């Protein structure tokens, strides 16, 4: 890896020397301090956001917004707790019982630390929220120990604890087997930050607004359309590919090696932000850029695919990579996002279109009864391959929308198609596409055609 990084450094320095781009001044304090890739630093900032003593104007509102986003995404039905939380004039917000901080909570007689945890009390109702953060990493921690610690701490108290794993990078995790923790997306955090940012603007909190904007930017950065890695795909693959992600400290090792090999801070920043998804995204973009009936653009960790005849604002496809214990998957995702601030009529149209596309798809018959689809918030289809490498449905997971959800017209349909590591390398690093990637693109084109016909 070290030699590959040094080779990359030479090529990028040469390219940089011939570029005419103006040098840009970095102003984001999180990037200046290079803390965006470290879970502990995220916990420290969220510690501040949730602390009513240090953030008295916004802490309670941020907590409410974040809890609501998580409950909505995971369809959590909590016996009216969310309603009581929003109706309450005041509620208690603080660290775990007998603790003094929200992040890096030490578990006695072990080296374990809980990344982030807090409790909320509305009247006599107490809820505890525990988070394990990752940054493009794998979940290897002793999650059961976290639960045992919380159980001991609250012994004799009436409470309910909820446990979550959240990746703060670009990696989209495959579901993992845990009866304790739920996977929750960082979009819940981004959406809560947006709501809190709106409040900071209304309150004219200029300094706080700046920090919120900068923190939001490292979670969901604006993605430049340019692709800086052309011609470097094989070197990058040899430097950093999905096989390394199996190791929990891989990012820390990557940073240390990069610091040794790279002197230029701009090149270091670009490489520190690199991940295999960028190579995969480029392969998808190039495969679809000449398709007449859709447009494609790069986002952070995924590619947005917009059918040309569909004018609905929050209805689109996106492609991504899924990483999990069972292997690698290429994701195709159909999203009808319910914007609570949007027009109800448009939200209803989006929802109905999503269900029509599902009904007309070749795999719709595997998704249960159409009568239950309107009540679903997520449909997840995982495929395998038969002896002739054709995709066949392997697993189906359905998630019902909670009765308290305010996003009654939102639904996400996830389709996961398997790909071997060698095939992914071929798709990302060569001009000759493997059959499995060609089939994947054909699935995307079929969905685009269906959406255009139904729009």
C-alpha positions in Angstrom: 0.0 0.0 0.0 2.8 2.4 0.9 4.5 2.1 -2.6 1.1 2.5 -4.3 0.5 5.7 -2.3 3.9 7.1 -3.3 3.2 6.3 -7.0 -0.2 8.1 -6.6 1.5 11.1 -5.0 4.0 11.4 -7.9 1.2 11.3 -10.6 -1.1 13.7 -8.7 1.7 16.2 -8.1 2.5 16.1 -11.8 -1.1 16.7 -12.6 -1.4 19.4 -10.0 1.6 21.2 -11.5 0.0 21.3 -14.9 -3.4 22.4 -13.7 -4.6 25.9 -14.0 -7.2 25.7 -11.2 -7.0 28.4 -8.6 -5.8 27.3 -5.1 -8.8 27.3 -2.8 -8.6 28.4 0.8 -10.0 25.8 3.2 -12.4 27.4 5.7 -14.2 24.3 7.2 -12.8 24.0 10.7 -13.6 20.2 10.8 -11.5 19.7 7.6 -8.7 22.0 8.8 -8.3 19.8 11.9 -8.8 16.6 9.9 -11.4 15.2 12.3 -14.0 14.2 9.8 -12.8 10.6 9.6 -12.8 9.9 13.3 -15.8 8.7 15.1 -14.7 10.1 18.5 -14.6 13.7 17.0 -18.1 13.4 15.7 -19.2 12.3 19.1 -17.6 15.3 20.7 -19.5 17.7 18.4 -22.8 15.9 18.9 -22.0 16.0 22.6 -22.1 19.8 22.4 -25.2 19.9 20.2 -27.2 17.7 22.8 -25.9 19.4 25.9 -28.5 21.9 27.2 -25.8 23.6 29.4 -23.6 24.4 26.5 -26.3 24.7 23.8 -29.3 26.0 25.6 -31.0 27.5 22.6 -31.0 24.4 20.3 -30.2 21.2 22.3 -33.8 20.2 23.0 -35.0 21.0 19.4 -32.1 19.1 17.9 -32.8 16.0 20.1 -36.5 16.1 19.2 -35.8 16.4 15.5 -33.2 13.6 15.5 -35.3 11.2 17.5 -38.2 11.8 15.2 -36.1 11.2 12.1 -34.8 7.9 13.5 -38.3 6.7 14.6 -39.6 7.5 11.1 -36.8 5.8 9.2 -37.0 2.6 11.3 -40.8 2.7 11.7 -40.5 2.6 15.5 -43.9 2.6 17.2 -43.2 3.6 20.8 -46.6 3.8 22.4 -47.1 7.5 21.8 -43.7 8.6 23.2 -42.9 10.7 20.2 -46.2 12.5 20.4 -45.7 13.3 24.1 -42.2 14.5 23.4 -43.4 17.1 20.8 -46.4 18.1 22.9 -44.3 18.7 26.1 -43.5 22.3 27.0 -40.4 21.0 28.7 -38.5 17.7 28.9 -35.3 16.5 30.5 -32.3 15.9 28.3 -28.9 14.7 29.6 -26.2 12.0 29.7 -26.8 8.5 30.9 -27.6 8.1 34.6 -24.6 9.1 36.8 -22.6 10.1 33.8 -21.3 13.6 33.0 -20.7 13.4 29.3 -22.7 12.3 26.2 -19.8 10.8 24.3 -16.9 8.3 25.0 -18.8 6.8 27.9 -16.4 4.4 29.6 -17.5 0.9 30.6 -15.8 -0.1 33.9 -13.3 -2.9 34.0 -13.0 -3.0 30.2 -11.4 -0.9 27.5 -14.8 -0.4 25.8 -16.3 3.1 25.3 -19.8 3.9 24.1 -19.4 6.4 21.3 -22.5 8.4 22.2 -25.5 8.0 24.5 -28.1 10.2 26.1 -31.5 10.0 27.9 -34.7 11.8 27.5 -37.4 12.1 30.2 -41.0 13.3 29.4 -42.8 13.2 32.7 -42.2 9.8 34.1 -41.4 8.3 30.7 -37.6 7.7 30.2 -35.9 6.7 27.0 -32.2 5.9 26.6 -30.5 6.2 23.2 -27.1 4.6 22.5 -25.1 5.0 19.4 -22.1 3.2 17.9 -20.5 5.2 15.1 -18.5 4.0 12.2 -16.7 5.8 9.4 -16.6 3.5 6.5 -15.7 0.7 8.9 -17.1 -2.6 10.1 -19.1 -3.4 13.2 -16.8 -5.5 15.4 -17.4 -4.0 18.8 -18.9 -6.0 21.7 -22.4 -4.5 21.4 -23.9 -6.9 24.0 -21.5 -5.3 26.5 -23.1 -1.9 25.9 -26.5 -3.3 26.6 -25.3 -5.0 29.8 -23.7 -1.8 31.0 -27.0 0.2 30.4 -29.1 -2.5 32.1 -26.8 -2.4 35.2 -26.9 1.4 35.3 -30.7 1.6 35.2 -31.5 -1.5 37.3 -34.6 -0.8 39.3 -35.7 2.1 37.1 -38.5 2.1 34.5 -36.9 2.9 31.1 -36.6 1.7 27.6 -33.3 1.7 25.8 -32.8 1.8 22.0 -29.4 1.0 20.4 -28.2 2.2 17.0 -25.2 1.8 14.6 -24.7 4.7 12.2 -22.0 5.0 9.6 -20.9 8.7 9.3 -19.0 8.1 6.0 -20.2 7.0 2.6 -20.4 3.3 3.2 -23.8 1.7 3.1 -23.8 -1.3 5.3 -25.6 -4.5 4.5 -27.9 -5.4 7.4 -26.1 -7.3 10.2 -27.5 -9.8 12.6 -28.2 -8.1 16.0 -31.1 -8.4 18.3 -29.9 -5.3 20.1 -28.8 -2.7 17.6 -30.6 -1.3 14.6 -28.8 0.2 11.6 -29.8 3.8 11.0 -28.6 6.1 8.2 -26.7 9.3 8.6 -29.5 11.0 6.7 -31.5 11.0 9.9 -28.7 13.1 11.4 -28.4 15.4 8.3 -32.1 16.0 8.3 -32.1 16.9 12.0 -29.2 19.2 11.4 -31.1 20.9 8.6 -34.1 21.6 11.0 -31.8 22.8 13.7 -29.9 25.0 11.2 -33.3 26.6 10.2 -33.9 27.4 13.8 -30.4 28.9 14.3 -31.0 31.2 11.3 -34.4 32.3 12.7 -32.7 33.1 16.0 -29.9 34.9 14.2 -27.2 32.7 15.8 -24.5 33.5 13.3 -21.6 31.6 14.9 -23.7 28.5 15.7 -25.1 28.6 12.2 -21.6 28.5 10.7 -20.5 25.5 12.7 -23.8 23.6 11.9 -23.3 24.4 8.2 -19.6 23.2 8.3 -20.5 20.0 10.2 -23.3 19.3 7.8 -20.9 19.8 4.9 -18.6 17.0 6.1 -21.5 14.6 6.5 -23.1 15.4 3.1 -20.5 17.4 1.1 -21.3 19.0 -2.3 -19.9 16.6 -4.9 -17.9 18.0 -7.8 -18.8 16.7 -11.2 -15.2 16.3 -12.2 -13.6 12.9 -11.7 -9.9 13.2 -10.6 -9.0 9.6 -10.8 -9.1 8.8 -14.5 -6.2 6.6 -15.5 -5.4 5.9 -11.8 -8.0 3.2 -11.2 -5.7 0.2 -11.0 -3.2 2.0 -8.7 -6.1 3.1 -6.5 -7.5 -0.4 -6.4 -4.2 -1.7 -5.2 -4.0 1.0 -2.6 -7.6 0.8 -1.2 -10.3 -1.7 -2.1 -13.2 -3.4 -0.3 -11.0 -6.2 1.0 -9.4 -3.7 3.4 -12.7 -2.6 4.8 -13.0 -5.8 6.7 -10.5 -4.4 9.2 -11.9 -2.0 11.8 -8.8 0.3 11.9 -8.3 0.3 8.2 -9.0 4.1 7.8 -6.5 4.9 10.6 -3.8 2.8 8.9 -4.7 4.5 5.6 -4.3 8.0 7.1 -0.9 7.1 8.7 0.5 5.7 5.5 -0.8 8.6 3.5 0.8 11.1 5.9 4.1 9.4 5.3 3.8 9.3 1.5 2.1 12.6 0.8 3.3 16.1 1.6 0.8 18.3 -0.3 -2.2 18.9 2.0 -4.6 19.2 -1.0 -3.5 15.8 -2.4 -3.7 14.3 1.1 -7.3 15.6 1.5 -8.4 14.1 -1.8 -6.9 10.7 -1.0 -8.2 10.8 2.6 -11.7 11.1 1.1 -11.2 8.4 -1.5 -13.2 5.2 -1.4 -13.9 2.4 -3.9 -17.5 3.7 -4.3 -16.0 6.6 -6.4 -14.7 4.1 -8.9 -18.0 2.2 -9.0 -19.9 5.4 -9.3 -17.8 6.4 -12.3 -18.5 3.1 -14.0 -22.2 3.6 -13.5 -22.1 7.1 -14.8 -20.2 6.1 -17.9 -22.5 3.2 -18.6 -25.6 5.4 -18.4 -24.4 8.8 -19.7 -25.4 8.0 -23.3 -28.9 6.6 -22.4 -31.4 9.1 -23.9 -34.2 8.6 -21.4 -32.4 9.6 -18.2 -29.8 11.9 -16.7 -27.2 10.9 -14.1 -25.2 12.8 -11.6 -22.7 12.1 -8.9 -23.6 12.4 -5.2 -21.6 11.5 -2.1 -21.4 7.7 -2.2 -24.0 7.1 -4.8 -25.3 8.1 -8.3 -28.6 9.7 -8.8 -30.5 8.5 -11.9 -33.4 10.7 -13.0 -35.8 9.4 -15.7 -36.3 12.2 -18.2 -40.2 12.1 -18.3 -40.6 12.1 -14.5 -41.1 15.6 -13.2 -41.7 14.6 -9.6 -39.1 16.4 -7.4 -38.4 13.7 -4.8 -38.8 10.6 -7.0 -35.6 9.1 -8.4 -33.4 6.0 -8.6 -29.9 5.8 -7.1 -27.1 3.3 -7.4 -24.6 2.4 -4.7 -22.4 -0.4 -3.3 -23.5 -2.5 -0.3 -20.9 -4.1 1.9 -21.8 -6.9 4.3 -20.7 -10.2 5.9 -22.1 -12.1 3.0 -20.2 -10.2 0.4 -20.5 -7.3 -2.0 -23.8 -6.1 -3.6 -24.6 -3.5 -6.2 -27.6 -1.5 -5.1 -30.5 -0.2 -7.2 -32.8 1.9 -5.1 -36.1 3.5 -6.0 -37.0 6.4 -3.6 -40.2 8.3 -3.2 -39.2 10.7 -0.4 -42.0 12.3 1.6 -41.0 15.9 2.2 -43.1 17.1 5.1 -42.9 20.7 3.7 -44.0 19.6 0.2 -47.3 19.6 -1.5 -49.5 16.7 -0.4 -50.8 16.0 -3.9 -47.3 15.6 -5.3 -46.3 13.3 -2.4 -49.3 11.1 -3.2 -48.4 11.0 -6.9 -44.9 9.9 -6.0 -46.1 7.2 -3.7 -48.5 5.8 -6.2 -45.9 5.9 -9.0 -43.5 3.9 -6.8 -46.1 1.2 -6.2 -47.0 1.1 -9.9 -43.3 0.6 -10.8 -43.1 -2.2 -8.2 -46.2 -3.9 -9.6 -44.8 -3.8 -13.2 -41.3 -5.0 -12.3 -40.2 -8.5 -13.0 -39.6 -9.0 -9.3 -42.8 -7.3 -8.0 -44.5 -10.7 -7.5 -41.9 -11.6 -4.8 -42.8 -8.6 -2.7 -45.9 -9.9 -0.9 -49.4 -8.8 -1.4 -50.0 -5.5 -3.2 -52.7 -4.6 -0.6 -50.0 -4.2 2.0 -47.6 -2.1 0.0 -49.1 1.3 0.9 -48.3 0.7 4.5 -44.7 -0.2 3.9 -41.8 2.3 4.4 -39.1 0.0 2.9 -38.9 -3.1 0.7 -35.6 -4.8 0.5 -34.9 -7.5 -2.1 -31.6 -9.4 -2.0 -30.6 -11.5 -5.1 -28.2 -14.3 -5.6 -27.0 -15.9 -8.9 -27.9 -19.3 -10.3 -25.5 -21.6 -12.3 -25.9 -19.4 -15.4 -25.3 -16.3 -13.4 -28.9 -15.1 -13.7 -30.2 -13.1 -10.8 -32.8 -14.9 -8.6 -34.5 -13.6 -5.5 -32.8 -14.8 -2.3 -34.3 -12.8 0.5 -37.1 -10.3 1.1 -37.5 -7.9 4.0 -40.5 -5.6 4.5 -40.7 -2.8 7.0 -44.1 -1.4 8.0 -44.5 2.3 8.5 -45.2 3.2 12.1 -48.6 4.6 13.0 -47.0 7.8 14.3 -45.1 8.5 11.1 -45.6 11.8 9.4 -44.2 10.6 6.1 -47.1 8.4 5.0 -46.3 8.8 1.3 -42.6 7.9 1.5 -41.2 4.5 0.5 -37.8 3.1 -0.5 -37.3 0.0 -2.6 -33.8 -1.5 -2.3 -32.6 -4.1 -4.8 -29.3 -5.7 -4.0 -27.5 -7.7 -6.8 -24.3 -9.7 -5.9 -20.9 -9.1 -7.4 -17.6 -10.8 -6.7 -14.6 -8.7 -5.8 -12.8 -9.7 -9.0 -15.8 -8.6 -11.0 -16.0 -5.3 -9.2 -12.4 -4.7 -10.0 -13.0 -5.4 -13.7 -16.0 -3.1 -13.7 -14.1 -0.3 -12.1 -10.6 -0.7 -13.6 -11.0 -1.9 -17.2 -12.9 -1.2 -20.4 -14.3 -4.7 -20.6 -17.4 -4.9 -18.4 -18.1 -8.2 -16.6 -21.5 -9.8 -17.4 -22.9 -9.2 -13.9 -22.3 -5.4 -14.2 -23.9 -5.4 -17.7 -26.9 -7.1 -16.2 -27.0 -4.6 -13.4 -27.1 -1.7 -15.9 -29.8 -3.4 -17.8 -31.9 -3.6 -14.6 -31.4 0.1 -14.1 -32.4 0.9 -17.7 -35.5 -1.3 -17.3 -36.6 0.7 -14.2 -36.0 4.0 -16.0 -38.1 2.9 -19.0 -40.9 1.8 -16.6 -40.9 5.1 -14.8 -41.0 7.1 -18.0 -43.9 5.0 -19.4 -45.9 5.5 -16.1 -45.1 9.2 -15.7 
